[in-house]
């Protein structure tokens, strides 16, 4: 599913890099359409939420845990996740999806992530 627009309560979750240079992939879409902030790599920015996927799996795991907690603290929002880490960063859903296991119901996971989590 390609996310083109958001309802007022929705947030676009995308993979970023440590510099917050949103030049390609979902990050570019976040910057151009959903008010991601150039220079901000992690967290809520406009109608989007960035997770650094380019600084290694350890950083991705840490930031994913912070995102899951943020989503839990904001049940009024619905978070639409892209395949974070599976584009330019080059990871597979099998490597990344488990970081989002246990995400609250207001996080809409990509089907590829849901399949990995459900298989565990």
ChimeraX attribute file (.defattr): number of C-alpha atoms within 10 A of each C-alpha:
attribute: neighborCount
match mode: 1-to-1
recipient: residues
	/A:1	6
	/A:2	6
	/A:3	12
	/A:4	10
	/A:5	11
	/A:6	16
	/A:7	8
	/A:8	9
	/A:9	11
	/A:10	17
	/A:11	23
	/A:12	28
	/A:13	27
	/A:14	27
	/A:15	29
	/A:16	32
	/A:17	20
	/A:18	15
	/A:19	13
	/A:20	20
	/A:21	17
	/A:22	24
	/A:23	15
	/A:24	13
	/A:25	13
	/A:26	23
	/A:27	29
	/A:28	18
	/A:29	19
	/A:30	29
	/A:31	21
	/A:32	13
	/A:33	16
	/A:34	21
	/A:35	16
	/A:36	29
	/A:37	20
	/A:38	15
	/A:39	12
	/A:40	20
	/A:41	23
	/A:42	25
	/A:43	19
	/A:44	19
	/A:45	19
	/A:46	15
	/A:47	20
	/A:48	26
	/A:49	27
	/A:50	28
	/A:51	28
	/A:52	27
	/A:53	29
	/A:54	18
	/A:55	12
	/A:56	12
	/A:57	17
	/A:58	10
	/A:59	15
	/A:60	20
	/A:61	18
	/A:62	13
	/A:63	19
	/A:64	24
	/A:65	17
	/A:66	15
	/A:67	24
	/A:68	20
	/A:69	13
	/A:70	15
	/A:71	19
	/A:72	16
	/A:73	11
	/A:74	13
	/A:75	14
	/A:76	11
	/A:77	15
	/A:78	20
	/A:79	26
	/A:80	19
	/A:81	20
	/A:82	22
	/A:83	20
	/A:84	29
	/A:85	24
	/A:86	17
	/A:87	15
	/A:88	14
	/A:89	17
	/A:90	11
	/A:91	17
	/A:92	15
	/A:93	20
	/A:94	13
	/A:95	13
	/A:96	22
	/A:97	22
	/A:98	18
	/A:99	19
	/A:100	18
	/A:101	17
	/A:102	11
	/A:103	19
	/A:104	18
	/A:105	12
	/A:106	17
	/A:107	22
	/A:108	16
	/A:109	22
	/A:110	16
	/A:111	14
	/A:112	13
	/A:113	25
	/A:114	16
	/A:115	14
	/A:116	16
	/A:117	19
	/A:118	9
	/A:119	7
	/A:120	7
